[in-house]
Amino acid sequence: MPRTAMRRPVMMSGELTARIMFGGRSSSMSSQIVAWVRDALFAKKLKPGDFLGTEKDLAARFDASRIVARDALRTLEALGIVEIRMGKGGGARVAQGNPRLFAEALAVQLDLTGVTAAEIMDAQRAIETLGAELAAENATAADIAKLRSLLRQAEEMMGDLDAFTRLSRDFHLAVAEASHNRVLAGHSYQAHRSDRAARCRRGTRADGRPRQDDPRPARCRARTT
């Protein structure tokens, strides 16, 4: 990618985007680099798999220090925008994208704002109603086989509340995935993560009973099942 082609957007749109993205922070060169990459993605000038270069390459391209380039790459990696490989032949490439990263980030932010279980349930009803409608239209034979398998497993685990709850969650997520709408699937995953976090704050299980097995919120949030 020509060096001159990358500099102009940093001065024109990248600086403005940096101020929007990083409110309360000075528009540093590092944030300008991050903003340029973000702008280039939205403008379709960059696509998944494109090679951005090494830390040294990025520093030279933007007339910045390697410390600035390193900070920008770390931020881009944390945002899930780039993947970094170390060693010979390494460097930063635009990531392929993972909707669950967005879902995880949103779940954390909703947890920090203290959303209630009732709010989460309302959102789940809206998301899953449309998800089920689209799944009925778009589900493949493999999707249907997976759903039937989860139902059979859930029936076998009726006497095990924890296992049944996990399988119930997996079934709801599988319905969202069967919609073949990645936005809906990501929101469904986020809603289930948020619901779990809300239950952790309340100290209750999925059926509303007090949690006796794991009363510590930090550990509760750390669990993935």
C-alpha positions in Angstrom: 0.0 0.0 0.0 1.6 3.3 -1.1 2.8 5.4 1.8 1.2 8.6 0.4 -2.2 7.0 0.1 -2.3 6.3 3.8 -1.1 9.6 5.1 -3.8 11.9 3.6 -6.8 10.2 5.3 -5.0 10.5 8.7 -4.9 14.2 8.3 -8.3 14.6 6.8 -10.8 12.2 8.3 -8.7 10.2 10.8 -8.2 13.0 13.2 -11.9 13.8 13.3 -12.7 10.2 13.9 -10.1 9.9 16.6 -11.8 12.7 18.5 -15.1 10.9 18.2 -13.8 7.5 19.2 -11.6 8.7 22.0 -13.6 11.4 23.7 -11.8 12.9 26.6 -8.4 12.0 25.2 -6.0 14.1 23.1 -6.0 13.2 19.5 -2.6 11.5 19.6 -0.8 10.1 16.7 -1.6 6.6 18.0 -5.3 7.3 18.1 -5.1 8.8 14.6 -3.5 5.6 13.3 -6.3 3.6 14.9 -8.9 5.9 13.4 -7.4 5.7 9.9 -7.5 1.9 10.0 -11.1 2.1 11.1 -12.0 4.7 8.4 -10.3 2.6 5.8 -12.3 -0.5 6.8 -15.6 1.4 6.5 -14.5 2.9 3.2 -13.6 -0.6 1.9 -10.0 0.4 1.4 -9.0 -2.4 3.7 -10.5 -5.9 3.9 -10.0 -8.9 6.1 -6.7 -10.5 5.5 -4.9 -7.3 4.3 -1.4 -7.0 5.6 -0.8 -3.7 7.5 2.9 -4.4 8.0 5.1 -4.7 11.0 5.5 -2.2 13.9 8.5 -0.8 12.1 6.6 -0.5 8.8 3.7 1.3 10.5 6.0 3.7 12.3 7.7 4.7 9.0 4.5 5.0 7.1 3.1 7.5 9.6 6.4 9.3 10.5 5.9 8.1 14.1 8.0 6.4 16.7 7.9 2.6 17.1 6.4 3.2 20.5 3.4 5.0 18.9 3.0 2.3 16.3 3.1 -0.4 19.0 0.5 1.4 21.0 -1.8 1.7 17.9 -1.3 -2.0 17.1 -2.1 -3.0 20.6 -5.3 -1.0 20.5 -6.3 -2.4 17.2 -5.7 -5.9 18.4 -7.7 -5.3 21.6 -10.6 -4.0 19.4 -10.4 -7.2 17.4 -9.6 -5.2 14.2 -6.2 -6.8 13.6 -4.4 -10.0 14.3 -0.7 -9.8 15.1 1.9 -12.5 14.5 5.3 -12.3 16.1 8.6 -13.4 14.7 9.9 -13.8 11.1 7.2 -13.2 8.6 5.0 -11.7 11.3 3.2 -8.4 11.4 -0.4 -7.1 11.6 -3.2 -8.3 9.3 -6.8 -7.1 9.3 -8.8 -9.7 11.2 -11.5 -11.9 9.7 -14.1 -10.6 12.1 -15.9 -12.3 15.0 -19.4 -11.2 16.0 -18.9 -12.7 19.4 -16.2 -10.2 20.2 -18.8 -7.5 19.8 -21.3 -9.5 21.8 -18.8 -9.9 24.7 -17.9 -6.2 24.7 -21.6 -5.2 24.7 -22.4 -7.6 27.5 -19.7 -6.1 29.6 -20.9 -2.6 29.0 -24.5 -3.5 29.8 -23.3 -5.2 33.0 -21.4 -2.1 34.0 -24.5 0.0 33.5 -26.5 -2.4 35.7 -29.2 -3.5 33.3 -32.0 -5.4 35.0 -33.0 -9.0 34.2 -36.4 -7.7 33.1 -34.7 -5.5 30.4 -32.6 -8.4 29.2 -35.7 -10.7 29.0 -37.5 -8.0 26.9 -34.6 -7.8 24.5 -34.3 -11.6 24.3 -38.0 -11.9 23.4 -37.6 -9.4 20.6 -34.4 -10.9 19.3 -35.5 -14.5 19.5 -38.9 -14.0 18.0 -37.4 -12.6 14.8 -34.5 -15.2 15.0 -37.0 -18.0 15.1 -38.9 -16.6 12.1 -35.8 -16.3 10.0 -34.6 -19.7 11.2 -37.8 -21.2 9.9 -37.1 -19.7 6.5 -33.3 -20.2 6.3 -32.3 -23.2 8.4 -30.3 -25.9 6.6 -30.6 -29.6 7.2 -27.5 -29.4 9.4 -29.1 -26.7 11.5 -32.3 -28.7 12.0 -30.3 -31.8 12.9 -28.4 -29.8 15.5 -31.6 -28.4 17.0 -33.1 -31.9 17.2 -30.0 -33.2 18.9 -30.1 -30.4 21.5 -33.7 -31.2 22.2 -33.0 -34.9 22.7 -30.1 -34.1 25.1 -32.3 -31.6 27.0 -35.0 -34.2 27.5 -32.4 -36.7 28.8 -31.1 -34.1 31.3 -34.5 -33.0 32.8 -33.3 -34.1 36.2 -30.0 -32.2 36.1 -30.8 -28.5 36.4 -27.4 -27.2 35.5 -27.0 -29.4 32.4 -30.6 -28.7 31.3 -30.0 -24.9 31.6 -26.8 -25.1 29.5 -28.6 -27.2 26.8 -31.5 -24.8 26.9 -29.1 -21.9 26.3 -27.4 -23.8 23.5 -30.7 -24.5 21.8 -31.7 -20.8 21.9 -28.3 -19.8 20.4 -28.6 -22.5 17.8 -31.9 -21.1 16.7 -30.3 -17.7 16.3 -27.5 -19.2 14.3 -30.0 -21.0 12.1 -31.4 -17.7 11.1 -28.2 -17.1 9.2 -28.3 -13.5 10.3 -25.0 -12.7 12.0 -26.2 -9.5 13.6 -29.1 -11.4 15.3 -26.9 -14.3 16.3 -24.4 -11.9 17.9 -27.2 -10.0 19.8 -28.6 -13.3 21.0 -25.3 -14.4 22.3 -24.8 -11.0 24.0 -28.3 -11.2 25.6 -27.6 -14.6 27.1 -24.2 -13.4 28.4 -25.9 -10.3 30.0 -28.7 -12.5 31.5 -26.1 -14.7 33.1 -24.2 -11.6 34.5 -27.5 -10.2 35.9 -28.1 -13.5 37.6 -24.6 -13.5 39.1 -25.3 -10.0 40.5 -28.5 -11.2 42.1 -26.8 -14.4 43.4 -29.5 -16.6 41.8 -29.6 -19.6 39.5 -31.4 -19.7 36.2 -34.6 -21.0 38.0 -34.5 -18.1 40.5 -33.2 -20.1 43.4 -30.4 -18.7 45.6 -26.9 -19.9 44.4 -25.4 -22.0 47.1 -22.6 -23.5 45.0 -20.8 -20.4 43.9 -21.6 -17.2 45.8 -18.7 -15.2 44.7 -19.6 -12.7 41.9 -16.1 -12.6 40.4 -15.9 -16.3 40.0 -19.5 -16.4 38.7 -18.7 -13.9 36.0 -15.6 -15.8 35.0 -17.4 -19.1 34.4 -18.3 -19.8 30.8 -21.0 -22.3 31.3 
